Amino acid sequence: MRTLVTLMDAHDPHSREVHGMLEQQGYVVVRAGSPEELELRVSEADCLAVLVDLDSTTLGSSFFKRVRHLQPHLSVLTMSDQAFHPELKEAMTHHICACLRKPLDREELLFWLKAVADYATRARDPTSDPPR
């Protein structure tokens, strides 16, 4: 399970760079063009995580709640130019694992993806060892 669903600006060079890096690391990247498409993709696939660019779309806490309801063990990572999104306080508290600063640091993103993979493994089978 190395599938990531992303919601980013498809025309942003940084987004294309992030997608390429994730694919080089062996992740299956499913690009969503809208919040509705992201929800559809999450409902269709066994996903490790979603990565959402908060600067490319306006989303409320209810969106993140719905996405997590589709797959309760799904991890939500976000990225933004801003350090804080007060309108997403509830989502940051209950539904979002991390908000990474843009431009993304490759090592930081890979660290978080390993952490969410370890979490997903333990959530599905508490007796298993996390992946190495």
C-alpha positions in Angstrom: 0.0 0.0 0.0 2.1 2.9 -1.3 -0.7 4.9 -3.0 -0.9 8.6 -2.3 -3.7 10.8 -3.5 -2.7 14.4 -4.1 -4.6 17.6 -4.5 -2.2 20.2 -6.0 -2.1 22.8 -8.7 -1.3 20.7 -11.8 0.4 23.7 -13.4 2.7 24.5 -10.5 6.3 23.4 -11.2 6.8 22.6 -7.6 3.8 20.2 -7.6 5.2 18.4 -10.7 8.6 18.1 -8.9 6.9 16.6 -5.8 5.0 14.1 -7.9 8.2 13.1 -9.7 10.1 12.6 -6.5 7.3 10.5 -4.9 7.2 8.3 -8.0 11.0 7.9 -7.9 10.6 6.7 -4.4 8.2 4.0 -5.5 4.9 5.6 -4.5 1.9 5.3 -6.7 0.7 8.9 -7.1 -3.0 9.5 -8.0 -3.6 13.1 -8.9 -7.0 14.6 -8.1 -8.0 17.8 -9.8 -10.7 18.8 -7.3 -11.7 18.1 -3.7 -14.6 16.0 -5.0 -12.2 13.9 -7.2 -9.9 13.5 -4.2 -12.8 12.0 -2.2 -13.7 9.7 -5.1 -10.1 8.5 -5.4 -9.8 7.9 -1.7 -13.1 5.9 -1.7 -11.9 3.7 -4.6 -8.3 2.9 -3.5 -6.5 1.6 -0.4 -4.4 4.7 0.2 -1.5 5.3 2.5 -2.1 9.1 2.7 -3.4 12.2 0.9 -1.2 15.2 0.3 -3.2 18.4 -0.1 -1.8 21.8 -1.1 -3.8 24.2 1.0 -2.7 27.2 -1.1 -4.2 25.8 -4.3 -7.8 25.3 -3.0 -10.1 26.5 -0.3 -11.1 23.7 2.0 -12.9 23.6 5.3 -12.6 21.3 8.3 -15.7 19.3 7.1 -13.8 18.2 4.0 -11.0 16.6 6.0 -13.5 15.0 8.3 -15.3 13.4 5.3 -12.0 12.2 3.8 -11.0 10.5 7.0 -14.4 9.0 7.4 -13.9 7.3 4.0 -10.8 5.5 5.3 -10.3 5.9 9.1 -6.7 4.9 9.0 -5.8 7.3 6.2 -3.2 9.9 7.1 -3.7 13.5 5.8 -0.6 15.6 5.1 -0.9 19.2 3.9 1.5 21.7 2.6 1.3 25.5 2.5 3.3 28.7 2.3 1.5 29.9 5.5 2.6 28.7 8.9 -1.0 28.6 10.3 -4.5 28.3 8.9 -6.9 29.5 11.6 -9.9 28.4 9.5 -8.6 24.8 9.8 -8.0 24.7 13.5 -10.5 21.8 14.0 -9.0 19.8 11.1 -5.5 20.4 12.3 -6.4 19.1 15.7 -8.4 16.0 14.6 -7.8 15.1 11.0 -4.5 16.5 9.7 -1.2 14.7 10.7 1.1 17.4 9.5 1.3 20.7 7.7 4.6 21.0 5.8 6.0 24.3 4.7 6.6 25.0 1.0 8.8 24.5 -0.7 8.7 20.9 0.6 11.9 19.5 2.0 12.4 16.1 0.4 13.7 14.4 3.5 10.9 15.8 5.7 8.2 14.5 3.4 9.8 11.1 3.2 10.1 11.0 7.0 6.4 11.7 7.3 5.5 9.1 4.7 7.5 6.5 6.6 5.8 7.5 9.8 2.3 7.2 8.3 3.3 3.8 6.7 4.4 2.6 10.2 1.1 3.9 11.7 -1.0 2.2 8.9 0.8 -1.1 9.4 0.1 -1.0 13.2 -3.5 0.1 12.7 -4.3 -2.7 10.4 -2.4 -5.4 12.4 -1.3 -4.4 15.9 0.9 -7.5 16.1 3.0 -6.8 13.0 6.3 -5.1 12.8 6.4 -1.8 10.9 8.0 -1.8 7.4 11.7 -1.0 7.2 
